[in-house]
Amino acid sequence: MQKSRKLKDYLIERPKPQGIDVLCGLKHFAIITYAVPVDRFKGLFPERFQLDSVEVKGQEMGLISVVPLINVDFTSAVFPFPKFTMGQTDYRIYIVDPERGERCVWFLGTTLDSWTLAVPRYVWNMPWHAGKITFDCSLNETTGLYEKYRMETSSAWAEASVELVQSESDAFDFPGFPDIESALVYLTHPLAGFYYRRDNKLGTYRVWHNELQVKPAKLRSANFKLLSDLGIVKEAEQQSPYSVLIEPINEFTIYLPPTVVG
């Protein structure tokens, strides 16, 4: 059982951006999470880290999320700079870093629909991959909920498609957590990410954001080829997520450049 957490204990003041730090709005931001047996994560990240597991129906499970979004107004957080818009999908596992005593995420990688991919992929050696990403979404003007949410990614690395929908009857449900707030801290508020760089070194970067105003949603269909190819979440299992959360728009600060650990 995960312990009780209060968001106020995890909210920090925004570190002052400098250098090449980035400010961006994340539109159509969704977190589609799957709970799967812990042995499926073996060998995916260094032994330095621990899987931040959850007990679901008496079984220890690890959680992995697919996070589709559109980067809007992606620009320098410090200097006047052109603004970019690009589709993106992150694949992340929830882990603990005992060295820092911090909950964080392990990135399997990211698909990006932009020519700017060259910088994270080739300059910083991040596991970012090219893809053509399209969104087809519509919000109900009265309720602010999604009547339609579709995302498709054409990519040699991670072909993907997902369809979500929201209604006023949707409710939060997080087995293995003592309360809703504790689960939302876990799922929405890790501020540090780690990954294997393309040269197999350990990389990391940090983000900052305020409390995310996510709401529950339902999944109509999903096909995340990367998850089935790696044997983490089988295609049939992808139709039954642990949870689905959506926020129409939020704002992140990303602290760059990423660093090499060790």
Protein Blocks (a to p, Z undefined) as FASTA:
>chain_A
ZZdddfklmpccddddehjbccdddehiacddddddfklmgokacfkbccddddeehiac
ddddddddddehiacfkbgcddddddddddddddddfknopacdddfbdcdddfklmmmm
mmnopacddddddddddddfklopafbdcdddddfklgcdddddddfkbccddehiabfk
lmmmmmmmccbdcdddfkopacddddddddddddddddfbdcdfklmmnomagfklmmmc
fbdcddfbdcdddddddddeZZ
